[in-house]
Amino acid sequence: MAPSRQAAQPTQPAELDEVSVRNFVAAHWDLLFRAAFFICADRFIAEDLAQEAMLKALRAYPSVDQSRPIEPWLATIAANTARDW
């Protein structure tokens, strides 16, 4: 049996264990912050919005299509979170 795609990508939070979540956050935090900052233009609000967007992304991650790039999906979550603010 071939190994699963998620098993080959330890930085993806497939099971939401602490190490994979830390790696995921470290890899994608700047993208979420920049997307939020672009809309709200306030550093402190953008940090809060990026945190909220990261939580939304982590909760929804199991349903993500692993064959597609994750960055546009994350940027959309951050932008929508900032717009809804």
N, C-alpha and C positions, 0 to 999 in steps of 0.2 A: 504494500500500500504506500503510495506517495505521501510525503509529509505535507501538511497543510501549509498554505501560504502564510498564515499568521505565525506559525511556528518558526518560519524562516526570517521573520522580521521582529526581533526582540524589542525594538524601540516602539512598537505599536502597542497600545494598551488593550490588547484583546481580552485579557482577564482582569484588567484594572488592578494589577498588583502594584505595590508601591514603587518598585524600580522602573517598571515600564511606564507608569504615569509620570514619574520624574523625568524620564528621558523624553517622553512625548511633549511635556510642558517645555522643557529646555529647548527642544528642537523647533517648536512652533510659537513660542511666546511672542517673539518680536513681530511676527506677522499679524497676530491678533491685536497687539498693542497699536501697531501702525495703522491698521484698518480702522480701529476705534478712534484714534487720534485724528485721522484724516477727516472724520465726520464731526467730532465734538470740539477739536482744537484746544483741549485742556488736558494737560498731562495727568493730573490726579483723577479726573473723571475717566480718562482713557484707561488708566490702570484698573479702575473698578469695572469698567465695561469689558475689558479684556479678561478679567477674572471670571466674570459672569459668562462670557462667551466660551471660555475654556471649559467651564463646568457643563455647559450645554453640549459642547462638542464631545466631551468624555462620556456623557450619558447617551448620546446618540451614536457613538462610534461603532458599536456592534452592527449597526444597520448600514454602514458605509460600504459602497462598492469598492473593494480592494483593487480592482483593475484600473481605477481612475485615480488621477493625482488628488491628493488630499488638500493641497494648499488653496485651490479655488473654493472648495467646500468650507474650509475654516474661515477664509476671508469673508465669505457670504454670511456666515454665522456672526462674525464680529460686526460687520456692517449693519446687519439687521438688528442686532442687539443695540448698537449705538443709535440707530434711527428710532427704535422703540423707546429709547430713553427720553 
